[in-house]
Amino acid sequence: MKLDHIGIAVKSLAALKIYKALGLTVDHVEDVQTQGVKTAFIDVGDANLELLEPLSPESPVAKFIAKRGEGIHHICFRVTNLESHLERLKQQGFRLINEAPVPGAHGCRVAFLHPSSGNGVLIELSERIE
């Protein structure tokens, strides 16, 4: 398991300008309909920053921004055998948002753990499909 990315909720991907001014480049932009967001990934070495722009006012990220403002939304860990991680965490009493993987960016399968299970931090687990 390793850190894959840190998700940052933004009202608009125009927020990329600060990262570009820092000399970073956007690696990948994608609409992720299952999550209701447009994402932009910025390579920062061994991990990425993922900016999340809501696609609609009803999306979870739009609701997050309305309640908490723009800022860090989640952290994501890259895993293998996502189902086994979810089952183990569920058996240990951790609260899951997704009990089964759902489609995510880059064609990955993802699942989120409730912030109450992560000390107030939304945790995403992501598995690449080879």
C-alpha angles and dihedrals in degrees: 000000000000139000108274103177148330114236118219120193113221134173090228138006085239080091086080089084093085091053091047089049087055088058097256122134133218109248101186139002121196142160110234103197094183089062097035094237145112108224133202118192121208118195112228100168119277092008140026141233112232117202112204121205115186115241092206139010088252096058118112090243092053089052090048091053092046091052103035107012128235117324145087108354104174148339121234130209122199111229140171122226094023094186092059091052091050093048093048093048092047091050089052090055100255116149114243127199090196117035089184130034120270129195115277139175120306089026090288126146112237142182131187130220117215114258089240087068093049103050091265094318122116106230123202124196115202131190124192117228108226 
